Amino acid sequence: MISVYLIKYTDLQQAKERILQEYSKKSKGKTYTIEYLPSGAPQLIANSKPSGCVSISHTDSWLAMAFSKDKIGIDLERADREVSSKVCESIEKWTRIEAYAKWTGLGLSRDMLFEKLPDDMIITKRFAKYVVSVCGTTKDFQIVALV
Amino acid sequence: MVLEKLSKIIAEQLGMKQNEITQDTSLKEDLQADSLDIVEIIMSIEEEFDIQVDDDDALNFKTVGDVVEYIEKLI
């Protein structure tokens, strides 16, 4: 199951902690924190050990965090954000590329702009003025919006 | 000259004033550029200066000055 949490924020760190608290409630007594690897990728920690996977994206005071047992990548953008054609064809395509790049754990490389994406692993959805893409191997997907 | 062209590229991408961008401006903290901004900026640099920016080298750019130095070595 991929769980995607969305929250509007004024303080980004507090918003991350709020989402972690909500996710912890659903996870049988585990308390989650996040540490960052040297690559900059976030690692989900429970009881001082790596425990599942998380990906984070934020834009325009919206924070999105995706949780999964397996590797996961998420990207959130404003749907009206311009992207030049030399980069890719649309902001939706960009979110798919970024979600995939985060899923690999290696970050974005130029090749990813041109190579075929694993489309069956990426879900793209629009909500309000935004577009979000999630990349992962699990098919079950839920979105939780926090207020 | 490189700084002037580079700061114009960055300013256009990020909607800033060109004179707000100096050699010491940090890409992450001061400019708050995200991945898409960085890719757009790098591709514009490549077009403007007719160079190829290596992905691994780009990871090491911390300030605008780092980018100026990199471009100057290649042109």
Backbone of each chain as ProteinMPNN parsed JSONL, in Angstrom:
{"seq_chain_A": "MISVYLIKYTDLQQAKERILQEYSKKSKGKTYTIEYLPSGAPQLIANSKPSGCVSISHTDSWLAMAFSKDKIGIDLERADREVSSKVCESIEKWTRIEAYAKWTGLGLSRDMLFEKLPDDMIITKRFAKYVVSVCGTTKDFQIVALV", "coords_chain_A": {"N_chain_A": [[0.857, -1.217, 0.0], [0.597, 2.124, -0.928], [0.795, 5.124, 0.734], [-0.211, 8.39, 0.525], [0.272, 11.489, 1.863], [-1.074, 14.703, 2.209], [-0.591, 18.094, 2.975], [-1.293, 21.473, 3.792], [1.026, 24.023, 4.508], [2.642, 26.27, 6.86], [4.903, 26.197, 8.31], [7.44, 24.211, 7.373], [8.903, 22.104, 8.578], [7.38, 21.506, 10.841], [5.099, 20.65, 9.56], [5.973, 18.319, 8.322], [6.463, 16.798, 10.589], [3.906, 16.585, 11.6], [2.632, 15.041, 9.67], [4.161, 12.713, 9.933], [3.395, 11.977, 12.504], [0.683, 11.372, 12.078], [0.94, 9.238, 10.32], [2.298, 7.483, 11.956], [0.316, 6.849, 13.791], [-1.233, 5.052, 12.425], [0.313, 2.872, 12.371], [0.643, 0.762, 14.257], [1.817, 1.499, 16.823], [4.406, 2.248, 16.223], [6.865, 4.819, 16.193], [7.668, 7.241, 13.975], [10.542, 8.749, 12.461], [12.537, 10.928, 10.416], [15.571, 10.52, 8.692], [18.326, 11.848, 6.857], [20.006, 10.656, 4.042], [23.443, 10.666, 2.768], [23.099, 11.255, 0.073], [21.008, 12.94, 0.097], [18.537, 11.86, 0.026], [15.54, 10.946, 1.779], [15.275, 8.877, 4.68], [13.175, 6.611, 6.263], [12.7, 6.132, 9.688], [12.242, 3.942, 12.425], [12.206, 3.186, 15.852], [14.97, 3.558, 15.922], [15.867, 2.28, 13.656], [16.08, 1.7, 10.088], [12.942, 1.722, 8.491], [10.752, 0.851, 6.311], [9.828, 3.027, 3.565], [10.09, 6.413, 2.392], [9.079, 9.332, 0.59], [9.463, 12.744, -0.317], [7.905, 15.787, -1.233], [7.531, 19.26, -1.964], [5.686, 22.182, -2.699], [4.764, 25.565, -3.195], [3.659, 25.962, -0.581], [2.349, 23.556, -0.141], [2.756, 20.319, 1.152], [3.781, 17.104, 0.299], [3.904, 13.751, 1.225], [4.97, 10.51, 0.636], [4.458, 7.178, 1.583], [5.704, 3.867, 1.835], [6.14, 0.301, 1.958], [8.068, -0.53, 0.23], [10.515, 0.848, -2.116], [9.959, 4.271, -2.995], [8.768, 7.143, -4.791], [7.973, 10.59, -5.073], [6.506, 13.467, -6.624], [5.425, 16.785, -6.561], [3.794, 19.423, -8.135], [2.793, 22.723, -9.219], [0.093, 22.805, -11.424], [0.032, 24.659, -13.431], [2.581, 25.376, -13.869], [5.28, 26.42, -15.859], [7.187, 24.56, -18.205], [10.059, 24.233, -20.103], [10.28, 23.206, -23.529], [12.674, 22.056, -24.166], [13.381, 20.675, -21.938], [11.23, 18.921, -21.071], [7.992, 17.636, -22.212], [5.745, 18.501, -20.78], [4.447, 19.709, -17.607], [3.284, 17.698, -16.216], [4.591, 15.439, -17.24], [7.112, 16.052, -16.283], [6.733, 15.728, -13.5], [6.428, 13.009, -13.404], [8.923, 12.128, -14.252], [10.54, 13.136, -12.183], [9.438, 11.807, -9.966], [10.103, 9.21, -10.58], [12.909, 9.462, -10.619], [13.39, 9.994, -7.933], [12.453, 7.633, -6.874], [14.413, 5.845, -7.738], [16.409, 6.521, -6.024], [18.74, 7.658, -6.685], [18.629, 10.179, -7.566], [18.077, 12.88, -9.964], [19.093, 12.346, -13.299], [20.469, 13.383, -16.418], [19.902, 11.56, -18.452], [17.481, 10.479, -17.73], [15.639, 12.26, -18.603], [15.226, 11.625, -21.179], [14.99, 8.902, -21.518], [12.844, 5.996, -21.68], [10.172, 5.966, -19.432], [9.194, 3.863, -16.652], [6.175, 3.382, -17.085], [4.083, 1.87, -16.017], [4.594, 1.868, -13.369], [4.12, 4.326, -12.371], [1.909, 6.649, -11.042], [-0.167, 9.314, -11.888], [-1.82, 12.124, -10.72], [-4.293, 14.738, -10.63], [-5.029, 17.444, -8.476], [-6.971, 20.088, -7.247], [-5.114, 22.953, -7.959], [-2.917, 21.545, -8.679], [-0.508, 19.003, -9.655], [0.369, 15.661, -9.115], [2.747, 13.079, -8.988], [3.404, 9.661, -8.364], [5.775, 7.158, -7.855], [6.16, 3.73, -7.731], [6.273, 0.222, -6.804], [4.085, -0.985, -5.762], [0.612, -1.526, -6.201], [-1.664, -0.685, -4.819], [-3.091, 2.281, -3.563], [-3.457, 5.172, -1.668], [-4.789, 8.375, -0.87], [-4.35, 10.786, 1.575], [-5.648, 13.637, 2.875], [-4.644, 16.16, 4.985], [-5.882, 18.429, 7.436]], "CA_chain_A": [[0.0, 0.0, 0.0], [1.272, 3.429, -0.938], [-0.017, 6.16, 1.383], [0.259, 9.742, 0.207], [-0.301, 12.491, 2.761], [-0.966, 16.073, 1.711], [-0.94, 19.086, 3.987], [-0.876, 22.855, 3.519], [1.861, 24.357, 5.653], [3.379, 27.532, 6.977], [6.211, 25.752, 8.798], [7.643, 22.939, 6.678], [9.358, 21.065, 9.511], [6.211, 21.122, 11.649], [4.174, 19.911, 8.695], [6.536, 16.963, 8.175], [6.253, 16.089, 11.86], [2.454, 16.305, 11.709], [2.352, 13.893, 8.801], [4.786, 11.534, 10.553], [2.542, 11.586, 13.631], [-0.516, 10.725, 11.524], [1.343, 7.945, 9.766], [2.645, 6.639, 13.103], [-0.938, 6.383, 14.417], [-1.759, 3.918, 11.676], [1.361, 1.867, 12.225], [0.772, -0.15, 15.393], [2.689, 1.895, 17.912], [5.74, 2.717, 15.837], [7.019, 6.271, 16.062], [8.576, 7.435, 12.849], [11.278, 9.99, 12.21], [13.22, 10.888, 9.111], [16.966, 10.932, 8.602], [18.689, 12.067, 5.46], [21.219, 9.989, 3.585], [24.376, 11.603, 2.127], [22.586, 11.662, -1.244], [19.891, 13.869, 0.268], [17.29, 11.091, 0.052], [15.059, 10.721, 3.139], [15.133, 7.498, 5.146], [12.198, 6.509, 7.343], [13.306, 5.446, 10.829], [11.401, 3.643, 13.589], [13.047, 2.487, 16.842], [16.376, 3.741, 15.533], [16.266, 1.443, 12.516], [15.316, 1.954, 8.86], [11.666, 1.015, 8.562], [9.914, 1.293, 5.212], [10.379, 4.051, 2.672], [9.339, 7.669, 2.308], [9.551, 10.329, -0.374], [8.908, 14.035, 0.078], [7.931, 16.858, -2.233], [6.713, 20.386, -1.536], [5.632, 23.328, -3.598], [3.64, 26.465, -2.959], [3.076, 25.689, 0.734], [1.773, 22.221, -0.002], [3.731, 19.264, 1.379], [3.294, 15.751, 0.016], [4.815, 12.691, 1.647], [4.492, 9.187, 0.228], [5.013, 6.107, 2.4], [5.497, 2.521, 1.308], [7.095, -0.702, 2.452], [9.132, -0.608, -0.774], [11.012, 2.134, -2.616], [8.87, 5.155, -3.416], [9.185, 8.486, -5.209], [6.818, 11.465, -5.294], [6.768, 14.848, -6.986], [4.241, 17.636, -6.553], [4.042, 20.706, -8.795], [1.629, 23.463, -9.691], [-0.276, 22.325, -12.756], [0.247, 25.714, -14.437], [3.999, 25.72, -13.934], [5.814, 26.255, -17.22], [8.418, 23.799, -18.379], [10.434, 24.475, -21.498], [10.218, 21.987, -24.339], [13.98, 21.386, -24.201], [13.464, 19.81, -20.76], [10.264, 17.864, -21.389], [6.829, 18.16, -22.942], [4.695, 19.05, -19.915], [4.747, 19.631, -16.175], [2.875, 16.352, -15.789], [5.707, 14.542, -17.588], [8.193, 16.365, -15.35], [6.483, 15.108, -12.192], [6.657, 11.569, -13.572], [10.374, 11.949, -14.292], [11.058, 13.387, -10.84], [8.997, 10.73, -9.074], [10.933, 8.056, -10.937], [14.277, 9.747, -10.164], [13.413, 9.817, -6.472], [12.272, 6.193, -6.606], [15.689, 5.149, -7.918], [17.294, 6.861, -4.911], [19.989, 8.197, -7.218], [18.445, 11.564, -8.0], [17.816, 13.085, -11.388], [20.213, 12.436, -14.229], [20.0, 13.883, -17.719], [19.363, 10.435, -19.242], [16.077, 10.227, -17.358], [14.766, 13.159, -19.361], [15.029, 11.119, -22.533], [14.727, 7.464, -21.586], [11.445, 5.612, -21.457], [9.852, 5.784, -18.019], [8.376, 2.675, -16.373], [4.859, 4.016, -16.904], [3.177, 1.072, -15.187], [4.94, 2.069, -11.966], [3.925, 5.732, -12.0], [0.529, 7.145, -11.065], [-0.219, 10.777, -11.9], [-3.172, 12.617, -10.426], [-4.433, 16.184, -10.447], [-5.972, 17.894, -7.45], [-6.983, 21.56, -7.186], [-4.256, 23.557, -8.983], [-1.65, 20.824, -8.618], [-0.374, 17.671, -10.238], [1.294, 14.864, -8.303], [3.071, 11.746, -9.509], [4.001, 8.747, -7.395], [6.396, 6.003, -8.519], [6.394, 2.62, -6.808], [5.902, -1.066, -7.38], [2.807, -1.431, -5.198], [-0.507, -0.965, -6.963], [-2.638, -0.051, -3.926], [-2.711, 3.693, -3.46], [-4.479, 5.993, -1.023], [-4.384, 9.756, -0.597], [-4.917, 11.322, 2.815], [-5.415, 15.075, 2.959], [-4.749, 16.602, 6.368], [-6.194, 19.859, 7.611]], "C_chain_A": [[0.877, 1.247, 0.0], [0.321, 4.42, -0.275], [0.593, 7.511, 1.075], [-0.469, 10.716, 1.12], [-0.045, 13.879, 2.182], [-1.351, 17.024, 2.823], [-0.48, 20.457, 3.526], [-0.084, 23.313, 4.723], [2.298, 25.805, 5.647], [4.788, 27.223, 7.474], [6.459, 24.345, 8.253], [8.017, 21.819, 7.643], [8.184, 20.574, 10.36], [5.243, 20.284, 10.829], [4.671, 18.482, 8.502], [6.265, 16.157, 9.443], [4.789, 15.722, 12.044], [2.104, 15.081, 10.884], [2.946, 12.62, 9.404], [3.945, 11.042, 11.733], [1.306, 10.842, 13.119], [-0.179, 9.351, 10.999], [1.681, 6.973, 10.894], [1.388, 6.063, 13.745], [-1.45, 5.127, 13.724], [-0.813, 2.725, 11.713], [1.69, 1.133, 13.51], [1.874, 0.265, 16.369], [4.088, 2.317, 17.506], [5.744, 4.242, 15.822], [8.071, 6.527, 15.005], [9.286, 8.772, 12.909], [11.939, 9.848, 10.845], [14.668, 11.301, 9.29], [17.297, 11.081, 7.129], [20.007, 11.392, 5.15], [22.157, 11.02, 2.948], [23.879, 12.094, 0.759], [21.498, 12.725, -1.128], [18.551, 13.162, 0.339], [16.853, 10.864, 1.497], [14.952, 9.235, 3.441], [14.164, 7.481, 6.32], [12.778, 5.633, 8.451], [12.239, 5.185, 11.877], [12.252, 2.816, 14.55], [14.499, 2.451, 16.403], [16.827, 2.883, 14.37], [15.502, 1.875, 11.26], [14.045, 1.11, 8.854], [10.75, 1.508, 7.46], [10.564, 2.457, 4.481], [9.479, 5.281, 2.627], [9.931, 8.537, 1.205], [8.805, 11.624, -0.086], [8.955, 15.014, -1.088], [7.107, 18.02, -1.694], [6.792, 21.515, -2.546], [4.527, 24.244, -3.127], [2.958, 26.267, -1.62], [2.244, 24.42, 0.832], [2.911, 21.216, 0.155], [3.076, 17.934, 1.054], [4.346, 14.758, 0.493], [4.205, 11.351, 1.292], [5.225, 8.133, 1.042], [4.716, 4.761, 1.755], [6.484, 1.579, 1.98], [8.325, -0.752, 1.53], [9.532, 0.792, -1.235], [9.869, 2.971, -3.183], [9.432, 6.508, -3.838], [7.952, 9.33, -5.467], [7.286, 12.834, -5.749], [5.452, 15.59, -7.123], [4.6, 18.961, -7.204], [2.713, 21.426, -9.037], [1.343, 23.031, -11.128], [-0.009, 23.379, -13.834], [1.718, 26.14, -14.524], [4.522, 25.459, -15.35], [7.07, 25.405, -17.2], [8.801, 23.922, -19.844], [10.553, 23.143, -22.242], [11.583, 21.3, -24.41], [14.161, 20.465, -22.988], [12.509, 18.639, -20.934], [8.962, 18.504, -21.848], [5.769, 18.807, -22.051], [5.113, 18.942, -18.468], [4.318, 18.278, -15.623], [4.008, 15.366, -16.053], [6.862, 14.774, -16.617], [7.966, 15.676, -14.007], [6.723, 13.605, -12.267], [8.164, 11.266, -13.579], [10.963, 12.097, -12.889], [10.677, 12.27, -9.865], [9.848, 9.484, -9.328], [12.364, 8.248, -10.421], [14.394, 9.542, -8.654], [13.252, 8.339, -6.117], [13.603, 5.46, -6.747], [16.626, 5.402, -6.737], [18.581, 7.533, -5.379], [19.852, 9.668, -7.616], [18.322, 11.655, -9.508], [19.115, 13.041, -12.185], [19.631, 12.828, -15.588], [19.343, 12.775, -18.54], [17.879, 10.231, -18.974], [15.13, 11.138, -18.125], [14.384, 12.542, -20.702], [14.682, 9.647, -22.585], [13.26, 7.189, -21.29], [11.233, 5.378, -19.961], [9.074, 4.48, -17.833], [6.948, 3.109, -16.047], [3.922, 3.204, -16.016], [3.487, 1.228, -13.702], [4.606, 3.481, -11.481], [2.449, 6.101, -12.127], [0.597, 8.669, -11.022], [-1.65, 11.218, -11.655], [-3.146, 14.141, -10.317], [-5.357, 16.44, -9.267], [-5.842, 19.399, -7.325], [-6.075, 22.102, -8.302], [-2.953, 22.787, -9.165], [-1.693, 19.5, -9.356], [0.672, 16.929, -9.407], [1.51, 13.52, -8.977], [3.754, 10.939, -8.422], [4.546, 7.542, -8.156], [6.666, 4.917, -7.483], [5.887, 1.337, -7.425], [4.551, -1.562, -6.861], [1.652, -0.761, -5.933], [-1.515, -0.244, -6.067], [-2.169, 1.333, -3.537], [-3.803, 4.417, -2.702], [-3.917, 7.387, -0.766], [-5.091, 10.219, 0.664], [-4.609, 12.81, 2.857], [-5.62, 15.511, 4.4], [-5.113, 18.078, 6.423], [-5.614, 20.352, 8.92]], "O_chain_A": [[1.779, 1.394, 0.825], [-0.835, 4.539, -0.683], [1.773, 7.746, 1.335], [-1.699, 10.754, 1.138], [1.057, 14.185, 1.725], [-2.327, 16.791, 3.536], [0.594, 20.594, 2.939], [-0.471, 23.027, 5.855], [2.327, 26.474, 4.614], [5.748, 27.901, 7.108], [5.768, 23.399, 8.629], [7.501, 20.707, 7.533], [8.017, 19.372, 10.568], [4.643, 19.333, 11.331], [3.878, 17.54, 8.517], [5.887, 14.987, 9.381], [4.473, 14.662, 12.585], [1.375, 14.197, 11.336], [2.308, 11.567, 9.387], [3.799, 9.837, 11.937], [0.929, 9.805, 13.666], [-0.931, 8.4, 11.21], [1.388, 5.781, 10.802], [1.391, 4.916, 14.194], [-2.03, 4.248, 14.361], [-1.115, 1.677, 11.142], [2.858, 0.905, 13.825], [2.754, -0.531, 16.696], [4.883, 2.708, 18.36], [4.744, 4.872, 15.478], [9.215, 6.087, 15.122], [8.729, 9.782, 13.341], [11.899, 8.79, 10.216], [14.967, 12.297, 9.949], [16.629, 10.51, 6.266], [20.988, 11.528, 5.881], [21.725, 12.126, 2.622], [24.197, 13.207, 0.339], [21.109, 13.338, -2.123], [17.539, 13.778, 0.671], [17.695, 10.614, 2.36], [14.588, 8.436, 2.578], [14.318, 8.254, 7.266], [13.283, 4.54, 8.195], [11.433, 6.06, 12.192], [12.932, 1.875, 14.14], [15.166, 1.422, 16.506], [18.024, 2.761, 14.113], [14.38, 2.369, 11.369], [14.078, -0.078, 9.176], [10.036, 2.492, 7.653], [11.709, 2.819, 4.753], [8.264, 5.188, 2.804], [11.128, 8.481, 0.926], [7.65, 11.602, 0.338], [9.931, 15.057, -1.837], [6.091, 17.8, -1.035], [7.831, 21.76, -3.159], [3.468, 23.778, -2.706], [1.737, 26.402, -1.55], [1.508, 24.237, 1.802], [3.891, 21.242, -0.589], [1.953, 17.665, 1.48], [5.532, 14.907, 0.2], [3.046, 11.088, 1.613], [6.448, 8.177, 1.18], [3.637, 4.537, 1.207], [7.518, 1.998, 2.5], [9.45, -0.98, 1.974], [8.959, 1.79, -0.798], [8.93, 2.439, -3.775], [10.446, 6.962, -3.309], [6.976, 8.833, -6.027], [8.335, 13.313, -5.319], [4.496, 15.094, -7.719], [5.616, 19.562, -6.855], [1.651, 20.805, -9.056], [2.259, 22.91, -11.941], [0.157, 23.043, -15.007], [2.052, 27.134, -15.169], [4.243, 24.422, -15.953], [7.905, 25.516, -16.302], [7.964, 23.737, -20.727], [10.881, 22.109, -21.661], [11.657, 20.101, -24.681], [15.007, 19.571, -23.014], [12.938, 17.485, -20.944], [8.827, 19.727, -21.877], [4.964, 19.597, -22.544], [6.019, 18.181, -18.128], [4.916, 17.771, -14.675], [4.345, 14.554, -15.191], [7.513, 13.826, -16.178], [8.895, 15.104, -13.437], [7.172, 12.997, -11.295], [8.615, 10.283, -12.992], [11.783, 11.283, -12.462], [11.49, 11.843, -9.045], [10.256, 8.797, -8.392], [12.96, 7.328, -9.861], [15.377, 8.985, -8.166], [13.856, 7.86, -5.157], [13.896, 4.554, -5.967], [17.526, 4.605, -6.471], [19.413, 7.928, -4.563], [20.838, 10.32, -7.961], [18.442, 10.663, -10.228], [20.116, 13.635, -11.785], [18.448, 12.622, -15.857], [18.356, 13.011, -19.237], [17.118, 9.859, -19.867], [13.95, 10.822, -18.28], [13.358, 12.886, -21.288], [14.137, 9.177, -23.584], [12.544, 8.021, -20.734], [12.014, 4.684, -19.311], [8.375, 4.039, -18.745], [6.563, 3.191, -14.881], [3.065, 3.77, -15.337], [2.716, 0.765, -12.862], [4.792, 3.792, -10.305], [1.826, 5.897, -13.169], [1.33, 9.243, -10.216], [-2.579, 10.74, -12.306], [-2.133, 14.745, -9.967], [-6.35, 15.737, -9.082], [-4.732, 19.931, -7.299], [-6.253, 21.745, -9.467], [-1.996, 23.308, -9.738], [-2.759, 18.954, -9.642], [1.711, 17.482, -9.045], [0.568, 12.902, -9.473], [4.572, 11.456, -7.661], [3.857, 6.973, -9.002], [7.327, 5.164, -6.475], [5.172, 1.347, -8.426], [3.945, -2.455, -7.453], [1.711, 0.428, -6.247], [-2.156, 0.71, -6.509], [-0.998, 1.539, -3.219], [-4.976, 4.292, -3.056], [-2.731, 7.554, -0.482], [-6.304, 10.057, 0.796], [-3.443, 13.205, 2.873], [-6.677, 15.251, 4.977], [-4.706, 18.869, 5.571], [-5.763, 21.526, 9.258]]}, "seq_chain_B": "MVLEKLSKIIAEQLGMKQNEITQDTSLKEDLQADSLDIVEIIMSIEEEFDIQVDDDDALNFKTVGDVVEYIEKLI", "coords_chain_B": {"N_chain_B": [[31.617, 39.055, -17.721], [30.691, 36.456, -18.139], [29.415, 36.12, -15.695], [27.452, 38.041, -15.93], [25.845, 37.118, -18.063], [25.104, 34.649, -17.013], [23.787, 35.381, -14.648], [21.63, 36.634, -15.743], [20.285, 34.509, -16.979], [19.638, 32.958, -14.721], [18.095, 34.787, -13.267], [15.925, 35.149, -14.98], [14.816, 32.568, -14.985], [14.078, 32.227, -12.327], [12.532, 34.37, -11.727], [13.646, 36.694, -10.626], [15.441, 39.768, -9.768], [18.122, 40.704, -11.825], [20.324, 41.996, -10.682], [20.266, 41.08, -8.117], [21.675, 38.831, -7.976], [24.752, 37.486, -7.241], [28.282, 36.573, -7.234], [28.568, 35.259, -4.828], [26.112, 34.276, -4.234], [24.125, 31.688, -3.016], [23.106, 28.618, -4.419], [21.2, 26.877, -3.422], [20.341, 27.822, -0.827], [20.026, 30.659, -1.036], [18.794, 31.071, -3.544], [16.858, 29.151, -3.634], [16.277, 27.294, -5.598], [14.578, 24.687, -7.291], [14.658, 21.215, -8.445], [13.723, 21.285, -11.089], [14.112, 23.962, -11.795], [16.921, 24.004, -11.695], [17.641, 22.211, -13.736], [16.525, 23.526, -15.946], [18.063, 25.868, -15.874], [20.658, 24.867, -16.246], [20.436, 23.765, -18.817], [19.926, 26.08, -20.265], [22.312, 27.425, -19.838], [24.034, 25.739, -21.227], [23.118, 26.126, -23.832], [23.538, 28.906, -24.156], [26.334, 29.246, -23.793], [27.393, 27.34, -25.359], [28.355, 24.837, -24.392], [28.884, 21.665, -22.676], [27.454, 20.569, -19.773], [28.548, 18.543, -17.224], [26.689, 16.057, -15.484], [27.515, 15.114, -12.957], [29.381, 17.017, -12.178], [27.693, 19.177, -11.925], [26.361, 18.624, -9.592], [28.076, 19.502, -7.69], [27.981, 22.218, -7.628], [27.772, 24.979, -5.614], [27.591, 27.72, -5.225], [26.823, 30.687, -7.174], [29.207, 31.66, -8.09], [30.742, 29.311, -8.262], [29.623, 28.167, -10.506], [30.196, 30.065, -12.458], [32.985, 29.865, -12.519], [33.24, 27.259, -13.455], [32.094, 27.41, -16.01], [33.822, 29.219, -17.206], [36.127, 27.718, -17.441], [35.489, 26.028, -19.478], [34.886, 27.467, -21.743]], "CA_chain_B": [[30.742, 38.748, -18.852], [30.018, 35.181, -17.852], [28.502, 36.354, -14.566], [26.303, 38.829, -16.403], [24.96, 36.234, -18.84], [24.596, 33.622, -16.112], [22.808, 35.965, -13.718], [20.412, 36.895, -16.535], [19.61, 33.209, -17.123], [19.087, 32.577, -13.416], [17.041, 35.746, -12.924], [14.738, 34.85, -15.806], [14.218, 31.304, -14.567], [13.534, 32.29, -10.976], [11.706, 35.575, -11.554], [14.336, 37.619, -9.718], [16.158, 40.849, -10.448], [19.469, 40.259, -12.173], [21.345, 42.541, -9.769], [20.197, 40.379, -6.837], [22.49, 37.623, -8.079], [26.183, 37.783, -7.239], [29.159, 35.387, -7.176], [28.4, 34.586, -3.534], [24.733, 33.786, -4.066], [24.117, 30.229, -2.943], [22.053, 28.115, -5.31], [20.133, 26.231, -2.67], [19.795, 28.618, 0.277], [19.584, 31.996, -1.458], [17.919, 31.051, -4.716], [15.784, 28.176, -3.407], [15.932, 26.667, -6.877], [14.314, 23.255, -7.168], [15.307, 20.412, -9.495], [13.32, 21.744, -12.421], [14.843, 25.221, -12.025], [18.332, 23.702, -11.951], [17.739, 21.605, -15.075], [16.267, 24.605, -16.916], [19.212, 26.777, -15.865], [21.804, 24.187, -16.851], [20.216, 23.676, -20.265], [20.091, 27.433, -20.822], [23.758, 27.691, -19.822], [24.626, 24.976, -22.325], [22.764, 26.822, -25.084], [24.139, 30.241, -24.197], [27.788, 29.207, -23.855], [27.769, 26.248, -26.264], [29.161, 23.871, -23.642], [28.141, 20.552, -22.094], [27.68, 20.513, -18.327], [28.5, 17.168, -16.726], [25.726, 15.927, -14.371], [28.218, 14.953, -11.671], [29.967, 18.321, -11.835], [26.603, 20.069, -11.533], [26.015, 18.325, -8.191], [29.015, 20.18, -6.798], [27.793, 23.674, -7.647], [27.145, 25.486, -4.388], [27.308, 29.143, -5.413], [26.862, 31.188, -8.556], [30.635, 31.745, -8.402], [31.19, 27.968, -8.682], [29.136, 27.948, -11.875], [30.984, 30.969, -13.314], [34.318, 29.262, -12.646], [33.086, 26.059, -14.288], [31.848, 27.834, -17.394], [35.037, 29.87, -17.729], [37.11, 26.679, -17.785], [35.058, 25.296, -20.669], [34.713, 28.301, -22.948]], "C_chain_B": [[29.972, 37.457, -18.614], [29.002, 35.392, -16.743], [27.268, 37.092, -15.038], [25.322, 37.941, -17.168], [24.316, 35.197, -17.932], [23.523, 34.195, -15.193], [21.516, 36.304, -14.456], [19.6, 35.613, -16.693], [18.906, 32.842, -15.829], [17.913, 33.483, -13.052], [15.763, 35.455, -13.706], [14.047, 33.587, -15.327], [13.481, 31.46, -13.236], [12.696, 33.532, -10.72], [12.328, 36.562, -10.582], [14.905, 38.782, -10.518], [17.6, 40.396, -10.67], [20.494, 40.757, -11.164], [21.266, 41.933, -8.364], [21.141, 39.176, -6.811], [23.958, 37.993, -8.205], [26.958, 36.469, -7.204], [28.898, 34.568, -5.916], [27.012, 34.0, -3.327], [24.732, 32.263, -4.051], [22.887, 29.683, -3.669], [20.878, 27.581, -4.499], [19.497, 27.197, -1.668], [19.237, 29.95, -0.214], [18.55, 31.935, -2.57], [16.726, 30.12, -4.533], [15.306, 27.551, -4.724], [15.626, 25.198, -6.642], [14.908, 22.527, -8.372], [14.979, 20.918, -10.888], [14.022, 23.049, -12.775], [16.282, 24.928, -12.427], [18.498, 23.133, -13.36], [17.528, 22.675, -16.14], [17.478, 25.527, -17.026], [20.401, 26.134, -16.553], [21.634, 24.096, -18.365], [20.359, 25.043, -20.931], [21.562, 27.82, -20.885], [24.419, 26.989, -21.013], [24.343, 25.625, -23.672], [23.538, 28.124, -25.216], [25.637, 30.179, -24.447], [28.316, 28.11, -24.779], [28.738, 25.276, -25.583], [28.267, 22.729, -23.18], [28.478, 20.498, -20.611], [27.522, 19.068, -17.871], [27.581, 17.092, -15.501], [26.425, 15.857, -13.018], [28.853, 16.27, -11.232], [28.88, 19.249, -11.304], [26.209, 19.854, -10.07], [26.896, 19.105, -7.221], [28.861, 21.69, -6.793], [27.112, 24.111, -6.361], [26.736, 26.951, -4.57], [27.327, 29.497, -6.896], [28.318, 31.283, -9.009], [31.205, 30.409, -8.87], [30.811, 27.725, -10.138], [29.924, 28.817, -12.856], [32.351, 30.351, -13.594], [34.277, 28.065, -13.588], [32.93, 26.435, -15.753], [33.121, 28.407, -17.994], [36.094, 28.851, -18.12], [36.768, 26.018, -19.122], [34.978, 26.153, -21.929], [36.059, 28.756, -23.497]], "O_chain_B": [[28.768, 37.377, -18.854], [27.871, 34.912, -16.825], [26.158, 36.799, -14.594], [24.113, 38.006, -16.944], [23.129, 34.9, -18.061], [22.479, 33.576, -14.982], [20.434, 36.267, -13.87], [18.377, 35.626, -16.558], [17.734, 32.464, -15.829], [16.873, 33.014, -12.59], [14.661, 35.51, -13.16], [12.818, 33.538, -15.269], [12.403, 30.9, -13.041], [12.201, 33.726, -9.61], [11.62, 37.197, -9.801], [14.866, 38.799, -11.748], [18.21, 39.779, -9.796], [21.429, 40.034, -10.82], [22.104, 42.233, -7.513], [21.376, 38.581, -5.76], [24.366, 38.701, -9.125], [26.368, 35.39, -7.152], [28.992, 33.341, -5.931], [26.772, 33.301, -2.342], [25.269, 31.624, -4.956], [21.783, 30.215, -3.547], [19.716, 27.801, -4.842], [18.279, 27.375, -1.652], [18.122, 30.332, 0.139], [17.553, 32.657, -2.545], [15.702, 30.278, -5.198], [14.116, 27.317, -4.933], [16.329, 24.53, -5.883], [15.574, 23.133, -9.212], [15.846, 20.975, -11.76], [14.473, 23.233, -13.906], [16.806, 25.519, -13.372], [19.403, 23.538, -14.09], [18.265, 22.727, -17.125], [17.873, 25.921, -18.123], [21.08, 26.776, -17.355], [22.586, 24.325, -19.112], [20.864, 25.136, -22.049], [22.013, 28.451, -21.84], [25.25, 27.57, -21.711], [25.21, 25.674, -24.544], [24.122, 28.408, -26.262], [26.165, 30.97, -25.229], [29.525, 27.965, -24.961], [29.791, 24.942, -26.125], [27.042, 22.81, -23.279], [29.646, 20.394, -20.237], [26.487, 18.445, -18.104], [27.661, 17.926, -14.6], [25.977, 16.469, -12.048], [28.859, 16.595, -10.045], [29.103, 20.009, -10.362], [25.776, 20.787, -9.393], [26.515, 19.34, -6.074], [29.541, 22.377, -6.031], [26.006, 23.667, -6.053], [25.667, 27.365, -4.124], [27.778, 28.725, -7.742], [28.629, 31.02, -10.171], [32.049, 30.37, -9.765], [31.584, 27.15, -10.905], [30.276, 28.37, -13.948], [32.815, 30.314, -14.734], [35.17, 27.882, -14.416], [33.564, 25.843, -16.627], [33.462, 28.122, -19.142], [36.877, 29.095, -19.038], [37.651, 25.51, -19.814], [35.0, 25.633, -23.045], [36.109, 29.463, -24.504]]}, "name": "protein", "num_of_chains": 2, "seq": "MISVYLIKYTDLQQAKERILQEYSKKSKGKTYTIEYLPSGAPQLIANSKPSGCVSISHTDSWLAMAFSKDKIGIDLERADREVSSKVCESIEKWTRIEAYAKWTGLGLSRDMLFEKLPDDMIITKRFAKYVVSVCGTTKDFQIVALVMVLEKLSKIIAEQLGMKQNEITQDTSLKEDLQADSLDIVEIIMSIEEEFDIQVDDDDALNFKTVGDVVEYIEKLI"}
